Amino acid sequence: MRAGDLDKRAQIQRRSTAQDDFGQPLETYTDVVTRWIKIEPLSGREFISRSGEAADSTHKITLRPFNGLTPAHRIVYHARIFDIQHVANIAERGVDMILICKERLA
């Protein structure tokens, strides 16, 4: 992949669990690293759920390798949040990584 294809600067964040003032578990995220990425939409759909209308959007995100990247991480690009569903190291060569992500939609 050409370096120019990685045209978006995004944060990689790791999920951790803390406790709120009442001792209840609280999911938090901590910035790990900033990387250049490429975002490509794969699919999207709208549907009716019990709570009303909802949407689902899947993306492929390409980036340079990052050791230890798992679905416990997420990608944040401006106000967009991408939950990692799958991590693939292309040809196991350590050149490019492909992430299949679900975008959190409001």
Secondary structure, DSSP 8 states (H G I E B T S, - for coil): --GGG--EEEEEEEEEEEE-TTS-EEEEEEEEEEEEEEEEEEEEEEEEETTEEEEEEEEEEEES--TT--TTEEEEETTEEEEEEEEEEGGGSSS-EEEEEEE---
